[in-house]
């Protein structure tokens, strides 16, 4: 049996692939080995890299120095020649977000500001470093460091009354929920809807997110959520009692940090996320009723259009759900257990207006710290070709939260 040192490198969650040469693939494997040794079981984090004559140069510092840097720089910092100023936290977020590849000058400037080491790593084929391997190296740097993401959707699922079940029932329900997630992911991939789906256990449920980012990725995660809930609901109809869970769900868009923890002598394949969006989701879901789907009050980027104004447009929660509507037809025909999906409707609920139609209700959630945030109540209706419809979420008259 192979030990941790003998396992194949993660190859950056598929960032390697057929697009890079065999020599570049060898380079990435060599970098993975070098970074694992320099990482020292998580004592250090890597932030940036640049190309060098014989390989790459990486920026390394002890992880606790990140917090020390915040304390030592309470005012504005500037590190590039463009004169732009930012807070210390904004500076760190800029290093951890997006591509980690920078020029040698920028690497030196960032290292001087942080008091970080610059370490040269030689690779077997330095000439191959310009053949499209940047994404794979970026992913490796993130795996041995931390990453920051903003404007990204995350789903939080909780199993209702989880603590009241016996341990065997608990593990069976967690397994059942995981199976529904796997099925939803597979169903989307079969429709060529790409979701680089990731999850992190909360003990009685999961945080779920898309490793891809952007408006389309957020919409695809919403599809993953309602397909998973549909599969779970259908299985509850016929499964033995207490084997398939009842859940409550929250969907929100915000920012988070992504970190890979150590298992054995290298980072695990799955990461953990922590940040503003996870805190908001936990507070939101704490106010949800069994079976309810709550959507946070957020602003996110809109899908890219043809004009510059379209590309800079943002969506609030209401317009985000409107942007989901044209994409629902792509789900028609997906297999649902022994049936096929005929139609999906998803919407935010509200009260009937005089003269016809409905408004969209905005509700208020107050947490234990007396902090308030707004949410929306969501519904998803799944119509199979032959079987009975599946109604997900609560109807508006079932919502007990106060109006905002």
Secondary structure, 3 states (H helix, E strand, C coil): CCCHHHCCCCHHHHCCCCCCCHHHHHHHHHHHHHHHHHHHHHCEEEEEEEECCCEEEEEEEECHHHHHHHHHCCCCECCCCCCCCECHHHHHHHHHCCCCECCHHHHHHHHHHHCCEEEEEECCCHHHHHCCCHHHHHHHHHHCEEEEEEEEEEEEEEECCHHHCCHHHHHHHHHHHHHHHHHHHHHHHHCCCCCCEEEEECCCEEEEEECCCCHHHHHHHHHHHHHHHHHHHHHHHHCCCCCCCCEEEEEEEEEEEEECCEECCEECCCCEEECHHHHHHHHHHCCCCCCCEEEECCEEECCCCCCHHHHCCEEEHHHHHHHHHCCHHHHCCCEECCEEEEEEEEEECCCECCCCCECCCEEEEECCCCCEEEEEEEEEEEEECCCCCEEECCCHHHCCCEEC
